[in-house]
Amino acid sequence: MRTIACYSMKGGVGKTATAVNIAYWAAKTGIKTLLIDLDPQGASSFYFRVKPSKKNWGKRFFDAYKELLGQVKASDYENLEIIPAHMTFRKFDVVLASLKKRKERLRKILKGLSKEYQLIVLDCPPSIGDLSEAVFNAADHIFVPVIPTTLSQRTYGQLNQFFKAHDYPNKKLIPFFSMVQNQKALHKKTMDDMRGEYKNFLDTVVPFSVDIENMGEQRAPVDVYARSRPANKAYFELWKEIVAVLNKKRKL
């Protein structure tokens, strides 16, 4: 079983759209996939039309993997199941702070799911705290969407500095450009600058697209309602690059 995270310290960068479409493509290509929506806003759960449990179970999330199995919901897609977000997830940093070995707790819990799933996709909230550090330990790779702007460039630099300062392997961080508008000179310049500074950027560029914005209305991955559109092709290409990373066929 492999675990990947869609993460950024910055909100509104296309993190959830990426998690949804990547989980969809993984399942569509025959990989038994579990998407865990860690963001209490529950956007990826919403996109997949999956409702959270009414029970307040968030405080038990890190107790044992069987607690997670009890919350798994079916999706409309073969090979894809969801653990939807719950508003109590907003207290995960507080819950983890009260636990011993809190940074290792998520990795240990997810390990218990290895018999049921081949791939776990973590959709993470835009923050950096105990939950984020638990994700950094649990994930094999952390895919970071980056809008090519000055603030996003700064935020990605801060994330790399955090990894270095806390002895997390920077090679886990795999950035790619998101919400790109090629007509903008700033986007072009920032992409050139960042590709020069960080050599492991994925080749795929996810465009700014109304088709991605429409995920909220369609409540489905882009492939379902905009199959021939550039945004869908970009997510499929992104998925193929992720497969190469997981299979260690892509040099990072």
Buried (B, 14 or more C-beta within 10 A) or exposed (E): BBBBBBBBBBEEBBBBBBBBBBBBBBBBEEBBBBBBBBBBBBBBBBBBEBEBBEEEBBBBBBBEBEBBBEBBBEBEBEBBBBBBBBEBBBBBBEBBEEBEEBBBBBBBBBEBBEEBBBBBBBBBBBBBEBBBBBBBBBBBBBBBBBBBBEEBBEBBEEBBEBBEEEEBEBEBBBBBBBBBEEEEEEBBEBBEEBBEEBEBBBEBBBBBBEBBEBBEEEBBBBBBBBEEBBBBBBBBBBBEBBBEBBEEEBEE
